Amino acid sequence: MKHRNALTMAFERMEEQMTDAGKVNNLIDESRMYKYMEDEIIDEVMSYINSTYGQHYVGNGEIQTVDFWESLGSLETTARDTAIKYLARFGKKGGNNRKDLLKAIHYIILMMYATREENNETHSGF
């Protein structure tokens, strides 16, 4: 019985330490200030990407055009070329059209997805 209590106490201490460490990490994340508003821009990019789902489906609505590019083995190059198109178009169609930048970022993310497996990356790839 003593052994069980000691073990239980050890686990409780570990849990407290992990909780305290989590609180510190949360404080660090919450207090981080981005000089160039990267966090807000990433939120804007995510909102844009979320809005695109449902817009690019073909056939009976189950397959995205990107799926075709991937099946043809051309997702990397098509995403790259399309990102370049939107970057080159920025400032020419509708002034400094922020949506062109959002589209370019989205295609860069798709390119990162396409090159992930060939680089044996699973998460951040850093």
MOFENPE-V130162 format. One record per backbone hydrogen bond with DSSP energy under -0.5 kcal/mol. CO is the residue of the C=O (numbers start at 1). NH is the residue of the N-H. Records with the same first field share a line. If there is no record, write none. Layout:
CO: NH ; NH
//
This chain:
1: 5
2: 6
3: 7
4: 8
5: 9
6: 10
7: 11
8: 12
9: 13
10: 14
11: 15
12: 16
13: 17
14: 18
15: 19
16: 20
17: 21
18: 22
19: 23
20: 24
21: 25
22: 26
23: 27
24: 28
25: 29
26: 30
27: 31
28: 32
29: 32
32: 34
33: 35
34: 37
37: 41
38: 42
39: 43
40: 44
41: 45
42: 46
43: 47
44: 48
45: 49
46: 50
47: 51
48: 52
49: 52 ; 53
50: 53
52: 55 ; 56
56: 65
58: 61 ; 62 ; 63
63: 58
64: 67 ; 68
65: 69
66: 70
67: 71
68: 72
69: 73 ; 74 ; 75
70: 73
74: 78
75: 79
76: 80
77: 81
78: 82
79: 83
80: 84
81: 85
82: 86
83: 87
84: 88
85: 89
86: 90
89: 92 ; 93
92: 94
95: 91 ; 97
96: 98
97: 100 ; 101
98: 102
99: 103
100: 104
101: 105
102: 106
103: 107
104: 108
105: 109
106: 110
107: 111
108: 112
109: 113
110: 114
111: 115
112: 116
113: 116 ; 117
115: 119
116: 121
117: 120
//
